[in-house]
């Protein structure tokens, strides 16, 4: 069975969508509190960008910006790539690997419904492969294949 982004990975997720005017300090505090590696920027109806741990390092710290005064709008990734709820986990994982993403917003009919991480996708694909292997072993051993 091929797992889909929704409901197999993203299911009743409490997402963080922060206004673009939020400071980096406030965003990173929220990320720390929630133990998450990214926040979405905009509103639930209008995705403007994504701000990740990598953005903190490369766009804030490495550039010597002040997190107290720097706003997300100036350091986020604007108009990020997105995935849909019916996208297949393995395909999304391959896309993320090829593009170097660790997080992607999940959007349905223009509305933000979640965010998926590469870690979540790895876990889902691993479960899928394990289940497939169990089914194949059951088929092989239950049918007597290979017995003389």
C-alpha positions, 0 to 999 in steps of 0.5 A: 500500500502506498502511503499518502501525505494525508492521513498517513503522515500529516493527521490532525497536525497543529501547525505553526503559521506565523505572520511575516512581521514576526521576529526571528527571535520569536519564531525560534522560541516557538520552534524550540517550544514545539520541538519543530524544525520549521514554521510556515509564514503567512496565514492559514489561507495564504502561505507566504513562506517557510522559515527553517533551522537552516535559514537561522544558520545561513540567513541570520547567524552567518550574515550577522543579523540581529534576531531581535530585530530581523523579521521573517519576511527578510530571511524566509524562503518565499513561495516555497514548493508545496505538496498535496494531501494525496501525494505519495510519501515515497515520491515526496521523499524522493523530491525532497532528497533531490531538492535538498529540502527537509520540510515542505508545506502541505496545501489543499485547495490553497489552504495550508493543512500541515507540514511534512518533514523528511524524518516523517517521510523516512519513517512512513516509507520504512513502515511501508517497506517493512509491511511489503516485506512481511506480505511477500514473506507470508505469500512465499511461505504460505504457498509452499513456494520453494519447498521440494 
